[in-house]
């Protein structure tokens, strides 16, 4: 299956992150769906968290077309990186976002599977190399783990056993493109790794096929119920003024940055804790920050759940009901922070 980096057949989609690419999400699965399909195969069934994507696949709801400043910055960086390498290696042919399709039905003969690869480099010798771009403050090792399924999907549909991950260390400070922030890491997969991945994808797609068959027989009852909830959210978006939506986008960027900084600070705390422990330092101050080393020990906590189960009547005597105002809970999806 994988041999000599010979360029496979593909169909080119004009533009970068345009409507043509979004349209392929209806009736087809792409690399961004690989993790979901693997998740379904691992769990052994389709879960409610997968409904939105499958509703888009069936054309029950429209793909998301909104754009945040972070997304716009990522798209801009992708284009800048493409232009940078195209100008640096002028003798080679460079393409961004060509679409590779599963013409050999490696994954499925039931579903259309495709892959939009960020950059493809073709040499005069007929060799081709594929690149995936990620703009993030996270480490490149973390990105390889997080996007493992997507990267393998790219390799298989491009008939390759390797892909280069281009990591742009985005600062989110409005700074212009800096080639010094670009890090490249070549990722190579064994035939066994890719074959195992294909097996899992096939398993996931079979489960999706069975799920959609049942849904179709029931007029997509579960997916339609999910659509009602989503349409209510779309209505809210249309009712909010543009100025508020822009502020929400800025707040989203703030939450993303806060989450990233919290991860970094946890690492810093661990380093400080170990240093203070190793050097037997109990107190330390730096500028307006004070650090106190708290040694390991035992803490005493009241087990409310156990008390409630053992003494329900007594527990009810001490339960005090208090009025609570309505409030808004904000969650950053993708394992993010709450506000």
C-alpha positions in Angstrom: 0.0 0.0 0.0 2.8 2.4 0.9 5.6 2.6 -1.6 8.2 5.0 -2.9 6.3 8.2 -2.1 4.7 8.2 -5.5 2.1 10.9 -5.8 -1.4 9.5 -5.7 -4.4 10.7 -7.7 -6.3 13.6 -6.0 -8.7 16.3 -6.8 -7.8 19.8 -6.0 -10.2 22.1 -4.1 -9.7 25.8 -4.8 -9.0 28.1 -1.9 -8.1 27.5 1.8 -10.8 26.8 4.4 -13.5 27.8 1.9 -17.1 26.7 1.4 -16.0 24.0 -0.9 -14.1 22.3 2.0 -17.0 22.7 4.4 -19.4 21.2 1.8 -17.5 17.9 1.8 -18.5 17.4 5.4 -22.0 16.5 4.2 -22.0 12.9 3.0 -18.3 12.4 3.7 -15.7 11.9 6.4 -12.4 13.7 6.5 -9.2 13.7 8.6 -10.8 15.9 11.3 -13.3 13.0 11.8 -10.6 10.3 12.3 -10.4 10.8 16.1 -14.2 10.5 16.4 -14.3 7.4 14.3 -11.6 5.8 16.4 -13.5 6.8 19.5 -16.6 5.1 18.3 -14.6 1.9 17.5 -13.0 2.0 20.9 -16.3 2.5 22.8 -18.2 0.1 20.5 -21.1 2.4 19.7 -22.1 5.9 18.7 -22.6 8.2 21.6 -24.6 11.5 21.9 -21.3 13.4 21.7 -21.0 12.2 18.1 -24.6 13.2 17.1 -23.8 16.7 15.9 -21.2 15.5 13.4 -23.4 12.7 12.1 -26.3 15.1 11.8 -24.1 17.3 9.5 -23.1 14.2 7.6 -26.8 13.4 6.9 -27.5 17.0 5.9 -29.9 17.5 8.9 -27.9 20.6 10.0 -25.5 23.0 8.3 -21.7 22.8 9.0 -20.5 25.5 11.3 -19.3 28.5 9.3 -18.5 30.9 12.1 -15.0 32.2 12.5 -13.2 33.3 15.6 -10.1 35.5 15.7 -8.0 32.5 16.7 -9.3 30.6 13.7 -8.6 33.5 11.4 -5.1 33.8 12.8 -4.5 30.1 12.2 -5.7 30.3 8.6 -3.5 33.3 8.1 -0.4 31.5 9.5 -1.1 28.5 7.3 -1.1 30.7 4.2 2.1 32.5 5.4 3.9 29.2 6.0 2.9 27.9 2.6 4.1 31.1 0.9 7.4 31.0 3.0 8.3 27.5 1.8 7.1 28.1 -1.8 9.4 31.1 -2.1 12.3 29.3 -0.3 12.2 26.2 -2.5 11.2 27.6 -5.9 12.3 24.6 -7.9 9.6 22.4 -6.3 5.9 22.4 -6.9 3.8 23.4 -3.9 0.1 23.1 -3.3 -2.1 23.9 -0.4 -5.2 22.1 0.6 -5.5 19.6 -2.3 -8.2 17.0 -1.6 -7.2 13.3 -1.6 -10.0 10.8 -1.8 -10.2 7.1 -0.8 -10.5 5.9 -4.4 -9.3 2.4 -3.5 -11.8 2.1 -0.6 -9.1 1.5 1.9 -11.4 2.7 4.7 -14.9 1.9 3.3 -16.8 1.2 0.2 -19.9 2.7 1.9 -18.8 6.2 2.8 -16.8 8.8 0.9 -13.6 9.4 2.8 -11.3 12.3 1.9 -8.3 14.3 3.2 -7.5 18.0 2.9 -3.8 18.2 3.4 -2.4 21.5 4.4 0.7 21.5 2.1 2.0 19.1 -0.5 5.5 19.4 -1.9 6.4 17.7 -5.2 10.0 17.5 -6.4 11.2 17.3 -10.0 12.2 13.7 -9.3 8.5 12.8 -8.8 8.6 12.5 -5.0 5.9 14.0 -2.9 5.9 15.1 0.8 2.9 16.0 2.9 2.7 18.6 5.7 0.2 19.3 8.5 0.3 22.8 10.1 -0.6 23.4 13.7 -0.4 26.8 15.3 -0.3 26.5 19.1 1.6 27.3 22.2 1.5 23.6 23.1 4.6 21.4 22.7 5.0 19.6 19.4 5.1 16.3 21.3 1.7 17.0 22.7 0.4 18.0 19.3 1.6 14.7 17.8 -0.4 12.8 20.5 -3.5 14.9 20.2 -3.7 14.7 16.4 -2.4 11.2 15.9 -5.5 9.9 14.2 -5.6 12.9 11.8 -2.0 12.5 10.9 -2.3 8.7 10.2 -5.5 9.4 8.1 -3.5 11.9 6.0 -0.7 9.4 5.4 -3.0 6.6 4.3 -5.0 8.6 1.8 -1.8 10.2 0.5 -0.3 6.7 0.1 2.6 7.7 2.3 4.1 6.3 5.5 5.4 9.7 6.8 4.2 13.2 7.3 5.9 16.4 8.5 4.2 18.3 11.3 4.8 22.0 11.0 4.4 23.6 14.4 4.1 27.4 14.6 4.6 28.6 18.1 1.7 31.1 18.2 2.0 33.9 20.8 -1.5 35.3 20.3 -0.1 38.8 20.9 -0.8 40.2 17.4 2.8 39.8 16.2 3.5 39.3 12.6 4.7 36.0 11.0 8.2 35.0 12.1 9.9 32.0 10.4 11.9 31.5 13.5 8.8 30.3 15.3 8.4 27.4 12.8 9.5 23.9 14.0 9.4 20.8 11.7 9.1 17.3 13.0 9.0 14.3 10.6 6.7 11.5 11.7 7.1 8.0 10.4 4.7 5.1 10.8 5.3 1.4 10.4 3.1 -0.6 8.1 1.7 -2.4 11.2 0.8 0.9 12.8 -1.1 2.0 9.8 -2.8 -1.3 9.2 -4.0 -1.4 12.8 -5.4 2.1 12.3 -7.2 1.1 9.1 -8.8 -1.8 11.0 -10.0 0.6 13.8 -11.4 3.0 11.2 -13.3 0.3 9.4 -14.8 -0.9 12.7 -15.9 2.7 13.5 -17.4 3.2 10.1 -19.3 0.0 10.3 -20.8 1.1 13.7 -21.7 4.4 12.1 -23.4 2.7 9.2 -25.5 0.5 11.6 -26.4 3.6 13.7 -27.4 5.7 10.7 -29.5 2.8 9.2 -31.5 2.6 12.5 -31.8 6.4 12.6 -33.1 6.5 9.0 -35.7 3.8 9.8 -36.9 6.0 12.7 -36.8 9.3 10.7 -33.6 10.3 12.4 -35.4 10.8 15.7 -32.3 11.0 18.0 -30.4 13.2 15.5 -33.4 15.5 14.9 -33.9 16.0 18.7 -30.2 17.0 18.8 -30.8 19.4 15.9 -33.6 21.1 17.8 -31.3 22.0 20.7 -28.6 23.2 18.2 -31.1 25.3 16.3 -32.2 27.0 19.5 -28.5 28.0 19.9 -28.3 29.3 16.4 -31.4 31.4 17.0 -29.7 32.9 20.1 -26.7 33.7 17.9 -28.9 35.5 15.4 -30.6 37.5 18.1 -27.4 38.8 19.7 -26.0 42.1 18.3 -22.7 42.0 16.4 -20.9 44.0 19.0 -21.7 41.3 21.7 -20.6 38.5 19.4 -17.3 40.2 18.8 -16.8 40.6 22.6 -17.7 36.9 23.0 -15.0 36.0 20.5 -12.5 38.1 22.5 -13.6 36.4 25.7 -13.1 33.0 24.1 -9.5 33.9 23.1 -9.0 35.1 26.7 -10.2 31.8 28.1 -8.0 29.8 25.7 -5.0 31.9 26.7 -5.9 31.5 30.4 -6.1 27.7 30.0 -2.8 27.5 28.3 -1.1 29.7 30.9 -2.7 27.6 33.7 -1.0 24.5 32.2 2.3 26.3 32.1 1.9 27.5 35.7 1.2 24.0 37.0 4.5 22.9 35.5 6.2 25.9 37.1 4.6 25.1 40.5 5.9 21.5 40.3 9.5 22.8 39.6 9.3 25.3 42.5 7.9 22.6 44.8 10.6 20.1 44.0 13.3 22.7 44.4 12.1 23.9 47.8 11.7 20.3 48.9 15.2 19.3 47.7 16.8 22.4 49.4 14.6 22.3 52.5 13.2 25.8 52.0 10.0 26.5 53.8 9.3 30.1 52.7 10.3 32.1 49.7 9.2 35.4 48.2 9.6 37.0 44.8 8.2 40.4 44.0 4.6 40.3 45.2 4.4 36.5 45.3 5.0 34.5 48.4 5.6 30.7 48.4 5.2 28.4 51.3 6.2 24.7 51.2 3.5 22.5 52.6 4.7 19.0 53.3 2.8 15.8 52.7 0.4 14.8 55.4 -3.2 13.7 56.2 -6.2 16.0 55.9 -9.5 15.5 57.6 -12.7 16.0 55.5 -16.3 15.5 56.4 -17.8 12.8 54.2 -21.2 14.4 53.4 -22.3 11.6 51.0 -21.7 8.9 53.6 -23.4 10.9 56.4 -26.4 11.5 54.1 -26.7 7.8 53.3 -26.2 6.6 56.9 -28.4 9.2 58.6 -30.9 10.6 56.0 -33.3 11.9 58.6 -30.7 13.7 60.5 -29.1 15.1 57.3 -32.5 16.6 56.2 -32.7 18.4 59.5 -29.6 20.4 58.7 -30.2 21.0 55.0 -30.9 24.7 54.5 -32.6 25.8 51.3 -31.5 29.2 49.9 -32.8 31.1 46.9 -30.3 31.2 44.0 -30.3 33.8 41.2 -30.1 32.6 37.6 -26.6 32.5 36.3 -24.7 31.7 33.1 -22.2 28.9 33.0 -19.6 29.1 30.3 -17.6 26.1 29.2 -14.7 26.1 26.8 -15.1 22.9 24.8 -12.3 20.5 24.1 -11.4 19.9 27.7 -11.3 23.6 28.5 -12.0 25.9 31.4 -15.3 27.0 32.9 -16.4 30.5 33.9 
